[in-house]
Amino acid sequence: MGNFKGHALPGSFFLLFGLWWSVKYPMRYLCRKNKHVCYLASNSGYRRLEIIEGIVKAAFALIGMTAEQFVPDGPHLKLYNHEAKQWDHLMNWQHSTMYLFYGISGIVDIIVHITPAVPLAMDRLMLAIAIFIEGFLFYYHVHGREMLDIHVHILLLVAVFGASIGSFLEIFFRGNILLELFRASLCILQGSWFWQIGFVLYPPSGNSEWDQKSHNNMMFITMCYCWHYAFSLLIVAINFAIVSWFLLSGSRLRGECSNHEPLSYKTPVA
């Protein structure tokens, strides 16, 4: 959707997943270093969590596709307008295609962790493909538009293709905490930048006051994008610190409790 809601919806999805990954991966990393810390240390617990995440990802994708197709001004599954002899609402169709591949990624996550017949790395491969498709679609999404419109979307592509490359590397370096946190930070960046695009191009108050041809606006938006990524990195670092403190303090507390010897009761002699 070429409006504020059409950018806020995917932005919210990416923010939620980025925030979740910034908590999940530090938790799994610390749990594996100390297997007595939490439930995620077991393979079965982690597998259940991955299945739930796949279900949520597929559900979000279905919600996104439904919203793009069946909003009042949407195409309603109509790809070509025979009366006007032209394609119908291609922007909505592009967004739906993006959601489709993320939905496939969610389904693959579920299948990979349900059956051993599918290679484990398939989930990362499908995620890398889904992110790449997002960037591929947006690369041709702004052809012929104003300079600032093109620029804000090109900046989005930096985060998209960076996340795609990082996810692809995870196929060969699975469980690498640096790659996982890198993907989480870029996912948060995508989410916040989708919201920023909405406020710049389609502000809720009405017409945008941004001069689409101003070079100063281009410079500010580029600087603002760097601030967004700094904010994303800060969130990842804070979440890592919070998870570390929570797990280590909990482990220390359990260790102190285990050091106390239980009370013993002597059986009275008859």
C-alpha atoms as one frame of an Amber mdcrd trajectory, in Angstrom:
protein
   0.000   0.000   0.000   1.344   3.387  -0.972   0.363   5.039   2.288   1.460
   5.338   5.909  -0.258   2.124   7.038   1.354   0.211   4.182   4.789   1.057
   5.585   3.895   0.890   9.286   2.622  -2.702   8.984   5.834  -4.296   7.632
   7.834  -1.961   9.858   6.058  -3.349  12.913   6.659  -6.939  11.776  10.388
  -6.352  11.267  10.713  -4.522  14.574   9.041  -7.354  16.477  11.221 -10.030
  14.890  14.388  -7.974  15.291  13.674  -7.360  18.961  12.836 -11.024  19.499
  16.063 -12.177  17.805  18.084  -9.715  19.888  16.788 -11.541  22.985  16.599
 -15.099  21.663  20.133 -15.474  20.319  21.957 -14.074  23.380  19.783 -16.326
  25.528  20.672 -19.411  23.481  24.356 -18.429  23.371  24.586 -18.037  27.139
  22.512 -21.155  27.767  24.894 -23.222  25.676  27.862 -21.869  27.598  26.165
 -22.911  30.825  23.748 -25.747  30.120  22.227 -25.580  33.586  21.067 -22.004
  33.144  17.847 -22.336  31.175  15.470 -24.496  29.181  16.922 -23.476  25.804
  20.070 -25.449  26.523  18.245 -28.593  25.402  17.815 -29.283  21.684  14.152
 -30.155  22.152  13.418 -26.818  23.818  15.168 -24.863  21.091  13.381 -26.885
  18.392   9.971 -26.070  19.882  10.894 -22.408  19.985  11.907 -22.469  16.306
   8.596 -24.128  15.368   6.629 -21.455  17.241   8.679 -18.743  15.541   7.946
 -20.290  12.137   4.225 -20.340  12.886   4.291 -16.680  13.940   6.291 -15.729
  10.834   3.836 -17.518   8.538   0.880 -15.934  10.365   2.367 -12.438  10.041
   2.958 -13.043   6.324  -0.656 -14.148   5.869  -1.881 -11.049   7.698   0.306
  -8.865   5.479  -0.880 -10.471   2.240  -4.520 -10.224   3.325  -4.116  -6.563
   4.264  -2.438  -5.720   0.945  -5.101  -7.468  -1.108  -8.350  -6.702   0.697
  -8.013  -3.118   1.908 -10.783  -0.921   0.435  -8.466   0.424  -2.284  -6.656
  -2.908  -2.817  -6.669  -5.198  -5.864  -8.781  -7.954  -4.234  -6.731 -10.650
  -6.031  -7.238  -8.875  -9.356  -3.897  -8.607 -11.164  -5.013  -7.142 -14.513
  -7.748  -4.616 -15.219  -9.224  -5.684 -18.555 -11.441  -2.604 -18.782  -8.557
  -0.148 -18.407  -6.153  -2.563 -20.138  -3.448  -2.179 -17.497  -1.978  -3.921
 -14.454  -3.977  -3.378 -11.298  -2.399  -2.095  -8.021   1.075  -3.465  -8.703
   2.455  -1.838  -5.549   0.101  -3.959  -3.452   1.047  -7.024  -5.474   4.748
  -6.372  -4.872   4.176  -6.094  -1.131   2.093  -9.289  -1.225   4.923 -11.079
  -3.023   7.357  -9.958  -0.327   5.045 -11.346   2.376   4.613 -14.564   0.368
   8.311 -15.420   0.534   8.471 -14.652   4.247   5.479 -16.954   4.668   7.339
 -19.696   2.795  10.317 -19.087   5.083   8.065 -19.589   8.104   6.673 -22.850
   6.686  10.211 -24.103   5.982  11.164 -23.283   9.593   8.333 -25.493  10.799
   9.153 -28.382   8.459  12.891 -28.298   9.178  12.379 -28.604  12.924   9.586
 -31.186  12.719  11.241 -33.749  10.474  14.926 -34.706  10.086  14.338 -35.443
   6.388  14.965 -31.784   5.465  18.507 -30.369   5.914  18.742 -28.087   8.939
  20.410 -25.303   6.948  17.352 -25.030   4.687  15.706 -22.584   7.096  18.596
 -20.123   6.821  18.719 -20.544   3.038  15.008 -19.798   2.701  15.312 -16.802
   5.019  18.205 -15.434   2.930  16.107 -15.912  -0.228  13.077 -14.188   1.330
  15.145 -11.181   2.386  16.808 -11.040  -1.046  13.399 -11.109  -2.768  12.335
  -8.181  -0.600  15.347  -6.178  -1.768  14.951  -7.310  -5.373  11.340  -6.108
  -5.432  12.095  -2.767  -3.773  14.970  -2.107  -6.152  12.411  -1.772  -8.960
   9.725  -0.398  -6.659  10.545   3.308  -7.067  11.367   3.618 -10.770  10.473
   7.088 -12.076   9.728   8.625  -8.665  11.075  11.764  -7.030  14.685  11.896
  -5.776  13.921  11.733  -2.051  11.429   8.887  -2.546  14.073   6.886  -4.401
  16.756   7.723  -1.849  14.844   6.551   1.240  14.103   3.236  -0.478  17.700
   2.779  -1.674  18.861   3.248   1.916  16.416   0.521   2.917  18.105  -1.792
   0.410  21.415  -1.464   2.296  19.833  -3.098   5.354  17.912  -5.645   3.270
  20.820  -6.954   1.214  23.106  -6.832   4.252  20.665  -9.042   6.173  20.377
 -11.377   3.180  24.155 -11.826   2.968  24.378 -12.351   6.722  21.622 -14.981
   6.643  23.342 -16.757   3.760  26.596 -16.912   5.730  24.683 -18.520   8.596
  24.163 -21.556   6.356  27.874 -22.312   6.730  28.443 -20.757  10.179  25.267
 -21.743  11.978  25.054 -20.614  15.581  27.596 -17.822  15.110  26.413 -15.233
  17.632  27.971 -12.317  15.711  26.124 -13.150  12.492  22.888 -13.667  14.406
  23.136 -10.342  16.208  24.121  -8.662  12.925  20.907  -9.976  11.358  18.877
  -8.874  14.378  20.302  -5.341  14.203  19.553  -5.033  10.480  16.036  -6.363
  11.027  15.416  -3.678  13.658  16.882  -1.132  11.228  14.484  -2.265   8.499
  11.526  -1.956  10.843  12.392   1.511  12.099  13.229   2.695   8.587   9.891
   1.502   7.199   8.256   3.706   9.820  10.570   6.579   8.865   9.641   6.218
   5.179   5.980   6.357   6.164   6.469   9.594   8.111   8.541  11.182   5.318
   6.426  10.251   2.302   2.974   9.626   3.779   2.693  11.493   7.121  -0.525
  10.800   9.059  -1.187  14.541   9.236  -1.688  14.780   5.473   0.557  16.013
   2.673   4.307  15.640   3.156   6.212  18.866   3.755   9.503  17.360   2.590
  10.971  18.910  -0.554  11.545  15.856  -2.752  14.321  17.552  -4.747  16.265
  19.215  -1.904  19.873  18.062  -1.578  19.867  19.094   2.080  16.970  16.736
   2.725  18.925  13.947   1.033  21.891  14.652   3.309  19.740  14.745   6.434
  17.926  11.510   5.544  21.269   9.758   5.019  22.477  10.984   8.406  19.160
   9.993   9.965  19.589   6.482   8.557  22.930   6.200  10.378  21.195   7.280
  13.581  18.609   4.555  13.063  21.340   1.930  12.800  23.122   3.290  15.864
  19.811   2.986  17.704  19.443  -0.601  16.440  22.924  -1.551  17.644  22.214
   0.059  21.006  19.027  -1.994  21.403  20.898  -5.216  20.564  23.650  -4.372
  23.069  21.165  -3.492  25.815  19.156  -6.678  25.257  22.340  -8.754  25.341
  23.343  -7.118  28.636  19.881  -7.615  30.151  19.727 -11.278  29.120  23.257
 -11.852  30.443  22.451 -10.239  33.773  19.140 -12.105  34.110  20.550 -15.546
  33.312  23.782 -15.177  35.262  22.060 -13.758  38.333  19.482 -16.548  38.179
  22.221 -19.145  37.848  24.104 -17.622  40.791  20.947 -17.666  42.901  20.298
 -21.316  42.111  23.920 -22.115  42.918  23.601 -20.473  46.335  20.414 -22.410
  47.049  22.060 -25.700  46.073  24.948 -25.048  48.491  22.593 -25.227  51.484
  22.337 -28.769  52.765  18.779 -29.994  53.233  17.560 -30.604  56.734  17.765
 -34.221  57.850  15.330 -35.758  60.239  16.304 -38.719  62.369  13.810 -41.476
  62.669  12.901 -41.814  66.307  13.981 -45.076  67.908  11.020 -47.108  69.127
